[in-house]
């Protein structure tokens, strides 16, 4: 079993729709959580950190469920420019080498 | 511009060549990383340098040789590569502990012919 698992998709949704991704992690000692976005043939970029109480940044909402060991990303009123691969990232310790990337969920927004 | 600069952006090399990838960060971070991303595969961690010491080497073949002369610069020396080494090579930096996440460079797209 992978330490960080994501549904690979692709999710194909119409512009304006709400879409949600989940990511599960296996190590209960994981400490920090992030969502990254990667456009085709580009580098991953930090979208948002995920805090225990949940957090929102514009149309994006991230939530953490430690009991069930998953994090989620909700995108409201999706735009064409949201089309990308979304990477779930988990930091499972305090060392720089303990960051684990999920395989990514591909999202395609259609007009 | 993310604050992490990688050169070259594209590289084509023969299997007998020797080349080097360069990464420079201007963010004051003290940890730097090399990742490999092959088509349709997740990111694979190759090397981690923290405070200029190599702290992780994920069973990477010896034809890849990293060098970290200071906290702002990271190199990946390549020699006698194989076609399956063709991939996007990403450099990243963070503060030690990475609790604020990574910043990636734009990557070097390597093709081995």
Interface residues (C-beta under 8 A of the other chain):
Chain A: X31 X32 X34 X36 X41 X42 X43 X44 X45 X46 X49 X87 X89 X91 X94 X95 X96 X97 X98 X99 X101 X102 X103 X104
Chain B: X2 X31 X33 X41 X42 X43 X45 X48 X50 X55 X56 X88 X90 X94 X96 X97 X98 X99 X100 X101 X102 X103 X104 X105 X106 X107 X109
